[in-house]
Amino acid sequence: MTPSSDLIVVGAGIVGLAHAVEAVARGLSVTVVERDERAVGASVRNFGHGCVTAQTGEALAFGERARGTWLRMGRAAGFSAVETGTVVVARAAEELAALEELADERGADDVVLLDAAAVGGRVPVTGALGGAFLPRDIRVDPRAAAPAIAAWLARQPGVTFHWATPVLGVDEGVVRTGRGELRADRVVVCTGHDLDRLLPEVAEEAGLQRCVLQMLQVRAPGLRIDPAVLTGSSMLRYPALSRTAGARALRGRWADERPDLLGAVVNHMLTQRPDGDLVVGDTHSYARTHPPFSDESLDELLLAETRSLLGVHDLRVVHRWRGVYASAEGEFLRARVAPGVTAVSVTSGIGMTTAFGLAPSVLDSF
């Protein structure tokens, strides 16, 4: 007999796991199918930053909802999910103006403006003219969170995982795998940037590309940084800030003064891991198919920016990696593939921030 459940989730990254968590909360039986033995993609290669406040529109609503779920799941599944907030460091007048605009829009509960001394009291940076504290942002350890959530799900009644199981095709009520067929009333396909491997026409219609990031883990003894740290380049990246007049002015000046940052689409930010190492990133490159080689000059650019920000020259690189996520017009792809089958992808690099808010809306749509 072909195994059957209420919902099949294809993909055990954070987007797929979020759908499984929501299905369990609704009392549904769930089967999760994952081609690898564990999550090894974007869900474990990121900053672990719940970047809620810098979003707008639907992404902001999803991030707000996801925030509470992250905190609950951290307690339930036994991983760190902490309300550390984010410090946005302003080292130019345009950056201060962007933060002041955001504070005027959101209010003091969401955006706390800081003078230079207050920034220095929270994070060990140099050259700050001021900044802002975003108290609603959270942090998790992504390398611990995904496996902990999967393990928690596996302990719930009615949940089954099929690891190391490639999916060959999906259709109404059925998922064909390398180990046989699985059946369910509903199917969500959460394969991220590899959607085109399974559903190429859906990916092509959405204009889906792969965004490749270069990121670093560096050792900086003696530093303690609790919140996530964003910089001026982050203000050009996140929509709540990038739409401000201050950010537009900054981009105009950097077109002349810092074309290296703009050309590499840098979002220079960092978080600190539980072991004390810093996760530093990141650059962005877009294509359907990328060359397999990393660019050492991009890593050097990130390291130079980090040395300048922290005023520390003794940074030893521990790990280098390329993150990959799906990119397309808009922030979320939700495509009906067949009756009861929906393909879902976060197409803007904010899967950790929004997945637990996105999943309920997807399940509501069936």
C-alpha positions in Angstrom: 0.0 0.0 0.0 1.3 3.5 -0.9 1.9 5.5 2.3 -0.5 8.4 2.7 -0.7 11.5 4.9 -2.6 14.8 5.0 0.4 16.8 3.8 3.7 16.0 2.0 6.5 18.6 2.3 9.2 18.3 -0.3 12.4 19.8 1.2 13.6 19.9 4.8 15.2 23.4 4.8 13.7 26.0 7.0 10.8 26.8 4.6 9.8 23.2 4.4 10.2 22.6 8.2 8.1 25.7 8.8 5.3 24.2 6.8 5.6 20.9 8.7 5.5 22.7 12.1 2.4 24.6 11.0 0.7 21.4 9.8 1.4 19.7 13.1 -0.1 22.7 15.0 -3.2 22.1 12.9 -3.4 18.4 13.7 -2.4 17.2 10.3 -0.3 14.2 9.5 2.9 15.1 7.7 5.5 13.4 5.5 8.7 15.3 4.9 10.9 14.2 1.9 14.5 15.5 1.6 17.1 14.5 -0.9 20.0 14.9 1.5 20.7 13.3 4.8 20.2 16.6 6.6 19.7 20.3 5.8 22.9 21.6 4.2 21.7 24.5 2.1 20.7 28.1 2.8 19.1 27.2 6.1 22.5 26.5 7.7 24.7 28.9 5.7 23.2 32.1 7.0 23.6 34.7 9.8 20.8 33.3 11.9 19.3 36.8 11.9 15.6 37.4 12.2 15.7 40.7 10.4 12.1 41.7 11.2 12.1 45.5 11.4 13.8 46.3 8.2 11.1 44.5 6.1 8.0 46.1 4.7 4.5 44.9 3.6 3.8 41.2 3.5 7.4 40.3 4.5 7.1 42.5 7.6 3.8 40.8 8.6 5.3 37.3 8.0 8.4 38.3 10.0 6.3 39.5 12.9 4.4 36.2 13.0 7.6 34.2 12.5 9.3 35.9 15.4 6.9 34.4 18.0 7.2 31.0 16.4 11.0 31.1 16.5 10.9 31.9 20.2 8.4 29.1 21.0 10.3 26.5 18.8 13.6 27.4 20.5 12.1 26.5 23.8 10.3 23.4 22.5 13.1 22.0 20.3 16.0 23.0 22.5 18.0 25.5 20.4 19.0 29.1 21.1 16.5 31.7 19.9 17.2 35.0 21.5 15.7 38.5 21.5 19.1 40.3 21.0 17.9 42.9 18.6 20.0 44.6 15.9 22.4 47.5 16.0 22.5 49.5 12.7 25.7 51.5 12.6 25.7 54.8 10.8 29.1 56.1 9.8 27.9 58.8 7.4 25.3 61.6 7.5 23.2 59.9 4.8 23.0 56.8 7.0 21.9 58.7 10.0 19.2 60.4 7.9 17.9 57.0 6.7 17.6 55.8 10.3 15.9 58.9 11.4 13.4 58.5 8.6 12.7 54.9 9.6 12.3 55.9 13.3 9.8 58.6 12.3 7.8 56.0 10.4 7.9 53.2 12.8 8.1 54.9 16.2 10.4 54.5 19.2 9.2 51.1 20.1 10.6 49.6 16.9 13.5 51.9 16.2 15.6 53.4 19.0 17.9 56.1 17.7 21.4 56.0 19.3 24.2 58.6 19.5 27.8 57.6 18.9 28.5 56.8 22.5 25.4 54.6 22.8 26.4 52.7 19.7 29.8 52.1 21.1 28.2 50.9 24.4 26.4 48.2 22.6 28.8 47.0 19.9 32.6 47.4 19.6 32.7 49.4 16.4 34.8 52.4 15.2 33.8 55.5 13.3 30.1 55.6 14.3 28.3 58.9 14.1 25.3 57.3 15.6 22.9 54.4 14.8 19.8 52.7 15.8 18.7 49.7 17.9 16.0 47.4 16.4 14.7 45.6 19.5 12.3 43.3 17.8 14.9 41.5 15.7 16.0 38.0 17.0 18.9 35.7 16.5 19.2 31.9 16.3 22.1 29.5 15.6 21.1 28.2 12.1 23.4 25.3 12.3 21.6 24.1 15.4 18.1 25.2 14.6 17.3 23.2 11.5 18.4 19.8 12.9 16.7 20.6 16.2 13.4 21.4 14.6 13.6 18.3 12.4 14.3 16.2 15.4 11.4 17.8 17.3 9.1 17.2 14.4 10.2 13.5 14.1 9.0 13.0 17.7 5.5 14.3 17.0 2.6 11.9 16.3 1.8 11.5 12.6 5.1 12.9 11.3 7.4 10.9 9.1 10.7 11.9 7.5 12.3 10.3 4.4 15.9 11.5 4.3 18.3 10.8 1.4 15.2 10.4 -0.8 15.2 12.3 -4.2 11.9 13.5 -5.5 11.4 12.7 -9.2 8.0 14.3 -9.8 4.8 15.7 -8.2 1.2 15.6 -9.3 -2.2 15.8 -7.7 -2.2 13.7 -4.6 1.1 12.0 -5.4 4.9 12.5 -5.0 7.1 10.1 -6.9 10.5 9.5 -5.2 13.5 7.3 -5.8 12.1 5.0 -3.2 8.6 4.8 -4.4 5.3 6.8 -4.4 3.9 8.8 -1.5 0.4 10.1 -1.4 -1.2 13.0 0.4 -4.2 15.3 0.1 -1.9 18.3 -0.2 1.7 18.8 -1.3 4.0 21.8 -0.8 7.3 21.9 -2.8 9.9 23.8 -0.8 13.1 23.1 -2.8 14.4 26.7 -2.7 16.8 27.6 -5.5 16.6 24.1 -7.0 12.9 24.5 -7.9 14.0 24.4 -11.5 15.4 20.9 -11.0 11.9 19.5 -10.3 9.5 22.1 -11.8 11.5 23.9 -14.5 8.4 25.5 -16.2 7.3 27.0 -12.8 10.8 28.4 -12.2 11.1 29.8 -15.7 7.7 31.5 -15.5 8.8 33.1 -12.2 12.1 34.2 -13.6 13.9 32.3 -10.8 17.6 32.7 -10.6 20.2 31.6 -8.0 21.8 34.2 -5.8 25.2 33.2 -4.7 26.7 34.7 -1.6 30.3 34.7 -0.3 30.5 34.5 3.5 33.1 34.0 6.1 33.5 32.7 9.6 36.3 34.6 11.4 38.0 34.3 14.7 38.4 37.6 16.6 39.5 36.8 20.2 38.1 39.0 23.0 35.1 40.5 21.1 31.6 40.1 22.5 28.7 41.2 20.2 25.3 40.1 21.3 23.0 41.8 18.7 23.3 41.5 14.9 25.2 44.3 13.4 24.1 46.1 10.1 26.0 48.8 8.3 25.3 51.4 5.6 25.4 48.8 2.9 22.6 47.0 4.7 20.5 50.2 4.4 20.8 49.7 0.6 19.6 46.1 0.9 16.6 46.0 3.2 13.4 47.7 1.9 12.3 49.6 5.0 15.6 51.5 4.8 16.5 51.4 1.1 13.4 53.4 0.2 14.4 56.3 2.4 15.9 59.5 0.9 19.0 59.0 3.1 19.7 55.6 1.5 19.1 56.9 -2.0 21.6 59.7 -1.3 24.1 57.2 0.0 23.8 55.0 -3.1 24.4 58.1 -5.2 27.6 59.0 -3.4 28.9 55.4 -3.3 28.4 55.2 -7.1 31.5 57.5 -7.2 33.3 56.6 -4.0 32.5 52.9 -3.4 31.7 51.2 -6.7 33.4 48.1 -5.3 30.7 47.7 -2.7 27.9 48.4 -5.1 29.3 46.2 -7.8 29.5 43.2 -5.5 26.1 44.0 -4.1 27.6 43.9 -0.6 25.4 43.7 2.6 28.2 44.1 5.1 26.9 42.7 8.4 27.9 40.3 11.1 26.6 38.1 13.9 28.5 36.2 16.6 28.2 32.4 16.9 27.9 30.7 20.2 31.5 29.7 20.0 32.5 33.4 19.7 33.4 33.3 16.0 31.9 36.0 13.8 29.8 35.2 10.7 30.7 38.0 8.2 29.0 38.7 4.9 27.9 39.0 2.3 28.2 39.6 -1.5 25.5 38.8 -4.1 25.7 37.5 -7.6 22.7 36.5 -9.7 22.4 33.9 -12.5 20.5 30.7 -13.3 23.8 28.8 -13.5 27.0 30.1 -11.7 30.6 29.2 -12.3 31.9 26.9 -9.5 34.7 29.2 -8.4 34.7 31.7 -5.6 36.3 35.1 -6.0 39.0 35.7 -3.5 38.8 39.5 -4.0 35.3 39.5 -2.6 36.4 37.7 0.5 39.2 40.3 0.9 36.6 43.1 0.4 34.5 41.7 3.3 37.5 41.3 5.5 38.7 44.8 4.8 35.3 46.2 5.7 35.2 44.1 8.9 38.6 45.3 10.0 37.6 48.9 9.4 34.3 48.5 11.2 35.7 46.8 14.3 39.1 48.4 14.3 40.6 44.9 14.6 43.3 43.6 12.3 43.7 40.2 13.8 40.9 38.4 12.0 41.6 34.7 11.2 39.3 33.1 8.7 38.1 29.8 10.0 35.6 28.9 7.2 34.6 30.2 3.8 31.5 29.2 2.0 29.1 30.1 -0.8 25.5 30.5 0.2 22.8 30.0 -2.5 19.2 31.1 -2.4 16.4 31.6 -4.9 15.9 35.0 -6.4 13.0 36.3 -8.4 10.8 39.4 -8.8 9.1 40.0 -5.4 9.9 38.3 -2.1 7.8 35.1 -2.2 7.0 32.6 -4.9 3.7 30.7 -4.4 2.6 28.8 -7.5 -0.2 26.3 -7.9 1.3 23.4 -9.8 -1.7 21.0 -9.8 -4.8 20.7 -7.6 -3.6 20.4 -4.0 0.1 21.0 -5.0 1.8 24.4 -4.4 5.4 25.3 -5.0 6.7 27.7 -2.3 10.0 29.6 -2.2 11.3 32.7 -0.5 12.9 34.6 -3.3 14.6 37.5 -1.5 17.1 36.0 1.0 14.8 36.3 4.1 13.7 32.7 4.6 14.9 32.6 8.2 13.1 35.8 8.9 9.8 35.0 7.3 9.3 31.2 6.8 7.3 30.6 10.0 4.9 33.4 9.0 4.7 32.4 5.3 3.7 28.8 6.1 0.4 29.5 7.7 -0.7 31.6 4.7 0.2 28.8 2.3 -1.7 26.2 4.2 -4.7 28.6 4.4 -4.7 28.8 0.6 -5.5 25.1 0.0 
